[in-house]
Amino acid sequence: MNTTSVWRGTAPEAAFPTLQEAISADVAIVGGGITGVTLALNLVEEGISVVLLEARDVGFGSTGNSTGNLYETVSRGVHRIVDRWGSDVAHAVTTARRSAVDQIEQRVRQFDIACGFRRCRLHRYATSENAQASVKNEYQASREAGLPAHLEKTLPAPFAPPHGSVLVLENQAQFHPQAYVRELARQAAAKGCLIFQNSMVLEVDTDQRVVRTVNGTVTAREIVFATHTPKGVHLVQAEMIANREYGLATPIAKNAFPPGIFWGSGVARLSVRNVEVDDAAFLVCVGEEHKTGQEDAILSLDRLETAASAHFDIREIAFRWSAQNYSAADGLPYIGRDATDCFIATGFETDGLVYGTVAASLIRDLIAGRDNLFAPIVKASRFAPLKGAKGIAEETASVLKSLVKDYVTDGDKISLSQLMPGNGAIVKVENESLAVYRDKNGALFAVSPVCTHMKCKVHWNGVETSWDCPCHGSRFSPDGSVLEGPAVEPLQRKLLKA
């Protein structure tokens, strides 16, 4: 199954070299998504020297697999922040996010970025009677958080009539995230930032302030993990839940679907929008979120396709993909210095395009020695056990469930002869459990099933042909190499006897 997002499938190429030497800079940024690239540009404009290291290509990860939606609120509901932190904190969140959307628009105009940026409406509506109360609750919380929300009775065609009122926010936005970030990277490089692609970080010495890749090192006064979740072992990982969500894009005629962000909640939970790239137009549907490594990815994507087809005329699917997000237990992201004295930016949930821009401004201010009013609210060193108790308990239970299934009951295994081409599974080979993938030509790839981060056991992801860890979200390719942190070491390769 080809799994490429509509953004990655239609974005311009990014040409940056691989790190091949030992260099130094004021700041080393690990990660080339919207957080890292925006921060790099912000810093070089301050006259601060920057080296940015991206494991693959700019925008490869969550940025290139996002929705492309930009909004002041948060996708899972600002009522969660109001309930846990109060209206003042919720207002600070929406104010910071509004400023970030404005900054993105300013950058688009400043550099004339061809990324289809447009202002639009956001609609939140119920797809079942049981979800009507949640829409009304979110409307009230939105008003408390300072959002200019209002209620309407209808949705534009081709949407079916909603169950109850529709919450509407004006003046939100959409763009092509991959095109935006790649042009921002080119602008940062033109101003002196050294950007290196295909330069996966293998080790970070936080005491000596050295970052090592396969062929080079960077020594820096400050280190920033702009990697969606920090590399290695960090305290915040125990307070976050790693989730995957699925997306698809189907070709449509231009102007066949209304502009805007459409969030449906209820029996079918869908985020829907349209996108125009050059002469093509697509309808994008996103949904079916689950904890990483704990559901059948193929079934999840099938359910999304079924739900989308039930609401819209979908005849061909041009792009399929999934993305990872990290949910903080107390509902707020972690941005700032952590216990290692490095900067982290994580816990964005599915709101990373805007939170990443917020983080880039905040960390820029802290490195430049300026106060930032939002920094104390999202500081990475905070611990709010009462506000995050439910989330921490759920994540602990989820991790324990995976450990029990995989270690105590020894998980679900098949024999090597049962493994079909194009599939992966945990296989029992001579009394040893191995994670084995058989490619379409019949070649076998065997690795240890034990995640190198915190020793949980990985599970197969049939959509993206990867081994996913259900504990903290690390992901590995069939040959064991790291696709996504927090793990930095690959799964151990194993030899299968002929």
Beta strands, then each sheet from edge to edge (+ up, - down):
strand 1: 22-30
strand 2: 50-53
strand 3: 69-70
strand 4: 118-126
strand 5: 150-152
strand 6: 166-174
strand 7: 194-196
strand 8: 203-205
strand 9: 210-212
strand 10: 217-225
strand 11: 240-252
strand 12: 261-265
strand 13: 270-277
strand 14: 280-291
strand 15: 319-328
strand 16: 334-337
strand 17: 343-346
strand 18: 423-429
strand 19: 432-438
strand 20: 444-447
strand 21: 459-461
strand 22: 466-468
strand 23: 475-476
strand 24: 482-484
strand 25: 493-494
sheet 1: 7+ 2+ 1+ 10+ 9- 8+
sheet 2: 7+ 2+ 1+ 10+ 17+ 16-
sheet 3: 3+ 6- 4+ 12+ 13- 14+ 11- 15+
sheet 4: 3+ 6- 5+
sheet 5: 18+ 19- 20+ 25-
sheet 6: 21+ 22- 23+ 24-
end
